[in-house]
């Protein structure tokens, strides 16, 4: 059962919030047009070059900020995985029995 607030249903509010978020996101993208550090033409060339590689990369991170963020995130994730190595490995059946 959906409630109403001043004649506006909960569903209407959800759609409004989502649409408002889209409008804000679009406005933010438009405001950055021409000011972003990434060059769309260079990005397109990089993608085309990557597609011609043998083998092509499974993942291609474009731009300095994106690359630095990806590497930082991967290092952090890997550190967390190594931190629980013993617990992770303990989930297997015992060997040698």
N, C-alpha and C positions, 0 to 999 in steps of 0.2 A: 504494500500500500504506500503510495507516495503522498507526502504531506504537501500542504500549500502554505505559502507565506504571502499574504497580500494578493492572492489570486495567481501567484507564480508557483508552479509545481517544483518539487525537488529536481525533477528531470530537467526542467527548463533552466534551473540554476546551474546544474552540472554542465549543460550545453553552453550556457553563457560564459561560465568560467573557462571552459576549454576554448571557446571561440576568442575570448579576451586574451588568453594565453597565446593563441596563434597570432592574433593581431599584434601583440607586444613583440613576439618573436620576429614577425615579419618586419615590423618597424625597426627593431634592433639591427636586423640584417641590412635593411635599406640604409640605415644611418651609417653603417660601416662600409658601404659600397665605395670602393676606391681608396679606402684607408686601411684595409686589411693587409697584413704582411705578405700573404700568399698571392702569387700571380697566377690567375686561372689558366693562362696560356702555357706557362711553364708546367703547371700541374697536369694539364692535358698532355703535353709532350712527355712528361715523366710516365704517365699511365700507358701511353702508346709504346714508349721505349720498353717498359716493363713487360708488356704483352708480347713483344718480339724476343724476349730473353728465353733461353732454353736451359733450365725450366723457368717459367715466369714465377715471380714471387707469389706466395700464398697471401701475404700481407704486405701492403705498401703504405707507409706512413708518409704523408706529404707535408712538408714545411718544418721549419726549425722548432716552433712551439709544440707541434703535434709529435715530432720525433722525441724531443726531450721529455714530454709528458708520458709517451708510451714507454720509453726506456725506464723512466723513474717508477712507473706503475708496475712494470714487469719485474724490476729488481725488488720492489717491496713485496709483491706476490711471491716471488721465489724465496725470499727470506722467510716469509710466513710458512711456506711449504716445508723448507728445511727445518724450521723450528719445531715442527711436529712429525719429523721423520720417524722416530721410534714408534710413536702412536700409530702412524699410518701403516708402517710395516708390520705392526703387531696384528693386523686384521687378517693376515693370511693363515691358512692351516699350518700347523707346525711341520717342519721338514724332517726327513730322516726317521719317521716312525711308521 
